[in-house]
Amino acid sequence: MKISAVTAHVVSVPFTSGGPPSSFAGRPWTKLDILLVRIDTSDGITGWGEAFGHAATPSTHVALESVIVPLLIGKDTRDVPAIMREMKHKLHLLGRSGPYMYALSGVDIALWDIAGKRAGKPLHQLLASSAAEQLDGYASLVWYGDLELVERNTAAAVAAGFGHIKLHEVTKESVSIATAAADGGKIMLDTNCPWSVDEAVGMARALKGSLFWLEEPVWPPEDYESLARVRAEGTPIAAGENAAGFFDFKRMFELEAVDIAQPSITKIGGVTEMLRIVELAEAHDVHIMPHSPYFGPGFLATLHLSAVMKKRPLIEMLWIDMESSPFDPWVRPQGGRFSVPQGPGLGCDPDMETLKRYAT
């Protein structure tokens, strides 16, 4: 039951996104990097996790293998929260967010996968007595900066069965054209923190009544006081993918800065921390909509957690077409809906041939 090995696997899968390649962290984005964490135990169980990757993959990978792995070997896997408390305390001087927390998130997800497999139950059954078997998704379009592409991909998402479509744009015109193309579907706007509070207030006023939510309108994202000012304009506000765990969300809720909280399971400490944030959000009557533009164990763990939440969230699906995925078919929707895996643990191990094919 002790950890005998921890191994990182990085896969890089080509994809298309309904337009020319967009830019991510200053470089063309044509491949999706997934950083997987494999944990093997002395009693023969293997768990899989996912650490936040994308352009952060190299730094997260180094943090995991150079510092975290030696601290994990020999740990008893039966008390996941205890392991996470110890690891966070030992590493807190290295940052409460960023590569070390991303890597620990992958470790935590893998440990919960092991817990479910040892118990012979899917993760959602470890967390609650009942769970949804399917969850509605929403299409999270990439940034296009082109109204024709916004219109075309919004219409394509509706045709694929999605009733909610999220844009990554910054203009009122993009919302108007997407609203027309959505044919009654709901539009969300994720702006990725572009504006001062005054600019954000002006945009919230201009967009009032036209959005299901406005996401991260203020720079910097941790300026929750300013976010609360924008929310006061009456447009529902969503944020949280950049928050650094429980106490960031606590402050966000106490300031009444958001209607919708978006913790990201591969960033904030995995399942263990997500459970604490969900309980906190329910106490403050804030709706959770997890940040989940992932295609591995982070996405699967999000499905399991979402299936047991009191207010069922929409599941974010990044609007890209991957060449393949080690975790098919669970990471792909059918008619805009996702099925929750019913096998032990996360309910899906990676296809090893696909893993090898796209390994870096």
C-alpha positions in Angstrom: 0.0 0.0 0.0 3.1 2.2 0.0 4.2 4.3 -3.0 6.9 2.4 -4.8 7.3 4.6 -7.9 6.2 7.9 -9.3 6.7 8.5 -13.1 5.9 11.4 -15.3 4.6 10.9 -18.9 4.2 13.8 -21.3 2.2 13.4 -24.5 1.8 16.0 -27.2 -1.2 15.5 -29.5 -1.8 17.6 -32.6 -5.2 19.3 -32.9 -7.2 21.7 -35.0 -9.5 24.4 -33.5 -11.8 25.7 -36.2 -9.4 28.3 -37.5 -5.8 29.3 -37.9 -3.6 28.2 -35.0 -4.0 30.6 -32.0 -1.2 31.7 -29.8 -0.7 30.4 -26.3 2.0 31.8 -24.0 3.7 33.6 -26.9 3.9 30.7 -29.3 1.7 29.0 -31.9 -0.6 26.5 -30.3 -0.9 23.4 -32.5 -0.3 20.6 -30.1 -2.0 19.8 -26.7 0.6 18.9 -24.1 -0.7 16.6 -21.3 1.5 15.9 -18.2 0.4 12.6 -16.7 1.5 11.4 -13.2 1.7 7.6 -12.7 1.9 6.3 -9.1 2.6 2.6 -8.5 2.1 1.0 -5.1 3.8 -1.9 -3.3 0.6 -3.9 -3.5 0.4 -3.7 -7.3 -2.1 -0.8 -7.9 -1.4 1.9 -10.4 -3.1 5.4 -10.3 -3.0 8.1 -12.9 -3.2 11.8 -12.3 -2.8 15.0 -14.4 -0.7 18.1 -13.5 -1.5 21.4 -15.2 0.5 21.3 -18.4 0.2 23.3 -21.6 3.1 25.8 -21.8 3.9 25.1 -18.1 4.7 21.5 -18.7 8.5 21.7 -18.6 8.6 23.6 -15.3 5.9 21.4 -13.7 7.7 18.3 -14.9 11.0 19.4 -13.3 9.3 20.3 -10.0 7.7 16.8 -9.9 10.7 14.7 -10.7 13.5 16.7 -9.0 11.8 17.6 -5.7 8.4 15.9 -5.2 9.1 12.3 -6.2 11.8 11.7 -3.6 9.5 12.9 -0.9 6.7 10.6 -2.0 8.5 7.2 -2.1 7.4 5.0 0.8 4.3 7.0 1.7 1.3 5.0 2.7 -1.4 5.7 0.2 -4.4 5.0 2.4 -4.8 8.6 3.8 -4.6 11.0 0.8 -5.5 14.2 2.7 -2.7 13.5 5.2 -0.1 13.0 2.4 -1.2 16.3 0.8 -1.0 18.2 4.1 2.5 17.0 4.6 3.6 17.7 1.1 2.1 21.2 1.0 3.8 22.1 4.3 7.2 20.8 3.2 7.0 22.7 -0.1 5.2 25.9 0.8 8.3 28.0 0.6 8.5 27.1 -3.1 5.2 28.6 -3.9 1.5 28.2 -3.1 0.6 28.2 -6.7 2.5 27.4 -9.9 4.7 24.4 -10.9 4.9 22.7 -7.4 1.1 23.0 -6.7 0.4 21.9 -10.3 2.6 18.8 -9.8 1.0 18.0 -6.4 -2.4 18.3 -8.1 -1.4 15.5 -10.4 -0.2 13.4 -7.4 -3.4 13.9 -5.5 -5.6 12.8 -8.5 -3.5 9.7 -8.9 -3.8 8.9 -5.2 -7.6 9.1 -5.4 -7.5 6.9 -8.5 -5.7 4.4 -6.4 -8.1 4.7 -3.5 -11.1 4.0 -5.8 -9.3 1.0 -7.4 -8.4 -0.4 -4.0 -12.1 -0.1 -2.8 -13.4 -1.4 -6.2 -15.5 1.7 -6.6 -15.6 4.7 -8.9 -14.3 7.9 -7.4 -17.8 9.4 -7.2 -19.0 6.5 -5.0 -16.2 7.3 -2.6 -17.5 10.8 -2.3 -21.3 10.4 -2.2 -24.1 7.8 -2.2 -25.6 9.0 -5.4 -24.3 10.6 -8.6 -25.4 11.8 -12.0 -24.5 9.4 -14.8 -24.4 12.1 -17.4 -23.6 15.8 -17.4 -24.3 18.6 -19.8 -21.2 20.3 -21.3 -20.5 23.6 -22.8 -18.2 24.4 -25.8 -15.3 26.5 -24.8 -14.1 28.1 -28.1 -10.5 29.2 -28.5 -9.6 32.8 -29.3 -10.1 33.7 -33.0 -10.1 37.5 -33.2 -12.2 37.1 -36.3 -16.0 37.6 -36.3 -16.6 35.2 -39.2 -14.8 32.4 -37.3 -16.7 33.2 -34.1 -19.9 32.9 -36.0 -18.9 29.7 -37.8 -17.7 27.9 -34.7 -20.6 29.0 -32.5 -23.0 27.5 -35.1 -20.9 24.3 -35.3 -21.0 23.9 -31.5 -24.8 24.3 -31.5 -25.0 21.7 -34.3 -22.9 19.4 -32.1 -25.5 19.6 -29.4 -24.2 22.3 -27.1 -26.7 24.7 -25.6 -24.0 26.9 -24.0 -21.0 28.3 -25.8 -18.1 30.2 -24.3 -16.1 32.8 -26.3 -12.5 33.8 -25.7 -12.9 37.3 -27.2 -13.0 40.9 -25.9 -15.6 42.7 -28.0 -19.3 43.4 -27.8 -19.5 42.6 -31.5 -18.3 39.1 -31.0 -21.0 38.5 -28.4 -23.7 39.9 -30.8 -22.7 37.7 -33.7 -22.3 34.6 -31.5 -25.7 35.2 -29.9 -27.3 35.3 -33.4 -25.5 32.1 -34.5 -26.4 30.3 -31.2 -30.1 30.2 -32.2 -31.3 30.5 -28.6 -28.2 29.0 -26.9 -26.5 30.8 -24.1 -23.3 32.8 -24.6 -20.5 33.2 -22.0 -17.5 35.5 -22.5 -14.1 34.7 -21.1 -11.8 37.7 -21.5 -8.7 36.4 -19.7 -8.2 39.5 -17.5 -7.7 42.3 -20.1 -9.2 45.4 -18.4 -8.8 47.9 -15.6 -11.8 48.0 -13.2 -13.2 51.1 -15.0 -13.0 49.4 -18.4 -14.5 46.2 -17.0 -17.4 48.2 -15.4 -18.1 49.8 -18.8 -18.1 46.5 -20.6 -20.3 44.9 -18.0 -22.8 47.7 -18.5 -22.6 47.4 -22.2 -23.1 43.6 -22.1 -25.8 43.5 -19.4 -28.5 41.1 -20.2 -26.6 39.4 -23.1 -24.4 37.0 -21.3 -24.8 33.8 -19.2 -21.7 35.0 -17.5 -18.7 37.3 -17.9 -15.4 35.6 -17.0 -12.3 37.2 -15.6 -12.8 40.8 -16.8 -10.3 42.4 -14.5 -6.5 42.6 -14.3 -5.0 41.2 -12.2 -7.2 38.2 -11.6 -6.7 38.3 -7.8 -8.1 41.8 -7.4 -11.3 40.5 -6.0 -12.4 43.9 -4.7 -12.5 45.3 -8.2 -14.2 42.1 -9.4 -16.9 42.8 -6.9 -17.4 46.3 -8.3 -17.9 44.8 -11.7 -20.4 42.2 -10.4 -22.4 45.1 -8.9 -23.4 46.1 -12.4 -25.7 43.1 -12.7 -23.9 40.9 -15.2 -23.1 37.4 -13.7 -19.4 37.1 -13.0 -17.3 33.9 -13.2 -13.7 33.5 -12.0 -11.3 31.2 -10.2 -9.1 29.3 -12.7 -6.1 31.3 -11.5 -7.0 31.2 -7.8 -4.5 29.6 -5.4 -6.6 27.2 -3.4 -9.2 27.4 -0.6 -8.3 30.7 1.0 -8.3 32.6 -2.3 -11.8 31.3 -2.9 -12.8 32.2 0.7 -11.8 35.8 0.1 -13.5 35.8 -3.2 -16.8 34.6 -1.7 -16.6 36.9 1.4 -16.2 39.9 -1.0 -19.2 38.7 -3.0 -17.0 39.0 -6.1 -18.4 36.1 -8.2 -21.7 34.3 -9.0 -19.8 31.3 -10.4 -16.5 29.9 -9.1 -14.2 28.0 -11.4 -11.5 26.0 -9.5 -9.2 24.0 -11.7 -8.4 20.6 -10.3 -5.0 20.3 -12.0 -3.9 23.6 -10.4 -5.3 24.0 -6.9 -4.3 20.7 -5.3 -6.4 18.0 -6.9 -9.5 16.3 -5.6 -8.6 16.9 -1.9 -8.6 20.7 -2.3 -11.5 20.8 -4.7 -13.7 19.0 -2.1 -13.0 21.8 0.4 -13.7 24.5 -2.2 -17.0 22.9 -3.2 -18.2 22.7 0.4 -17.2 26.4 0.9 -19.0 27.4 -2.3 -22.2 25.6 -1.2 -22.1 27.4 2.2 -21.9 30.8 0.3 -24.5 29.8 -2.3 -22.0 30.2 -5.1 -22.3 27.9 -8.1 -19.2 25.9 -9.0 -18.4 25.5 -12.7 -15.0 23.8 -12.8 -12.3 25.0 -15.1 -11.6 21.8 -17.2 -10.1 22.3 -20.6 -8.3 19.0 -20.2 -8.2 15.6 -21.9 -6.8 13.3 -19.2 -7.2 12.3 -15.5 -7.9 16.0 -14.6 -11.0 15.9 -16.8 -12.1 12.5 -15.5 -11.7 13.6 -11.9 -13.7 16.7 -12.7 -16.5 14.6 -14.1 -16.6 12.4 -10.9 -16.7 15.5 -8.6 -19.2 17.3 -10.7 -21.5 14.2 -10.6 -21.9 14.5 -6.9 -22.3 18.3 -6.5 -25.6 19.6 -5.2 -25.8 22.0 -8.1 -24.8 20.1 -11.2 -22.3 22.1 -13.1 -21.8 22.4 -16.8 -18.6 20.6 -18.0 -16.2 22.7 -19.9 -15.0 21.2 -23.2 -12.2 22.9 -25.1 -13.4 23.3 -28.7 -10.6 21.5 -30.4 -10.4 18.3 -32.5 -7.6 16.2 -31.2 -5.9 13.7 -33.5 -6.3 11.1 -30.8 -6.5 10.8 -27.0 -5.2 8.2 -24.5 -8.4 8.6 -22.6 -11.0 8.0 -25.3 -14.0 7.8 -25.3 -14.6 9.5 -21.9 -13.1 12.8 -22.8 -15.4 13.2 -25.9 -19.0 14.3 -25.6 -22.0 12.8 -27.3 -24.7 15.3 -28.3 -23.2 17.9 -25.9 -23.2 15.6 -22.9 -20.5 13.6 -21.0 -20.9 10.2 -19.5 -19.4 9.7 -16.0 -17.1 6.6 -15.9 -18.4 3.8 -13.7 -15.2 1.7 -13.4 -13.0 1.7 -10.2 -11.1 4.9 -9.5 -11.3 7.4 -12.3 -12.8 4.6 -14.4 -10.3 4.8 -17.3 -6.6 4.1 -17.6 -4.7 5.5 -20.6 -4.3 3.5 -23.8 -0.6 2.7 -23.6 -0.1 2.5 -27.4 -1.6 6.0 -27.8 0.6 7.1 -24.9 3.7 5.8 -26.6 2.7 7.2 -30.0 2.5 10.8 -28.8 5.2 10.7 -26.0 7.7 13.5 -25.8 
